[in-house]
């Protein structure tokens, strides 16, 4: 009987911290990085174009404007007076060049 009670007390002492573990994990801050979506006229490298701007962007013949060849998965577009190298699927801005 004494061994049974000792085993139950030992198990209760070992399980108690595990019951509180999910609450401690939920209190940790999230490590997600949320980059703001930029609006017209404020293009910055590393940010994303809004979906409406992506739909209205005009594809560009980059050789005509002497721009470098975009890497795979990127394309040059012209929005307003700026040339932007944008990720084809993500809308991530890799480069910004002001038009002359």
Secondary structure, DSSP 8 states (H G I E B T S, - for coil): -HHHHHHHHHHHHHHHHHHHHHHHHHTS--------EE-TT---TTSEE-HHHHHH-EE--TTTTT-----TTEEEEEETTEEEEEETTT-BEEEEEE--
